[in-house]
Structure formats: structure tokens, C-alpha cells
Amino acid sequence: MSKIMNSLILCLILCSTVIYSGCISNQTEEKKVTELTDIDQHIITKVSVRNGMSGDLSTTNDRVKIEKLISQLDRYSLEEKGNQEPMFGYRYSIKFYSGSSKISNIVIVDSKIMQVDEVYYDVINSPLDLVTIDKLVDSM
């Protein structure tokens, strides 16, 4: 009887370990924009934004506007998409510069997808607030 009990306990421990390992491997790594780019490591002196719907280009050197844009983008948690096939069309393409050097390129595809330095990410905690981003871009 004790051999059966020991076997059952061993089986239960083994099954629990396998299930726990599966749960751990399914955890995703969420990151913020500043964790994925070097924009927090440099003094950003210029931002240029291309509107993918109209083609208009806006540029600003205003530090306050730049910080507001970075803060807005950094509010969201991002998770790398499994499918990295190119997507066509975008809402905004945003380039960050320090002096004359381009530091990073962020593309807002839509309210749920961003491309950060050529890698696509899902916005996972909530959709991007495109109304606020529109206002920030329009103020540039």
C-alpha cells in the first residue's frame, strides 16, 4: 500500500512540475518603448513625424513636446509579435534624433500594433490613445 501511495505522490509532484513549467514558458515579456529603444539614453533634440494617412511631415525641436510624446508612447506595454511579416500602411512614423544622428524609429501601425526599430509589437494593456497622439502630432 505504501508503494502505491509513494507512486501517487511522485506522480502528483511530476505532473505539478510539468504544468508549472508550461505556465512559466507561456509567460510573455512585456516591455515599454523606452526599454526597447535608446531614446531614454540620449538627449533627444528633434522628432519628425510622418502622417501615413496624409503624407504630411511634422518636425519639432521643442523639448516639452518631445517629452510629452515619449511619455505618451511609454504608457503602453508591448509584446513582440510572433508573426514578423511586413505590414503595409501606418498611422504615424516617428523618428527620434540626437543632434544629426537617428536614435530610433517607431511606427504606429494602428491602435493595437507598433513597430519599434523594425520589430512589430502588440499593444497589450490597452489600445493606443490615437486621439491624444493626433493632438500631440498636430501641435508640432
Secondary structure, 3 states (H helix, E strand, C coil): CHHHHHHHHHHHHHHHHHHHHHHHHHCCCCECHHHHCCCCCCCCCEEEEEECCCCCEEEECCHHHHHHHHHHHCCCCEEECCCCCCCCCCCEEEEEEECCEEEEEEEEEECCEEEECCEEEEECCCCCCHHHHHHHHHCC
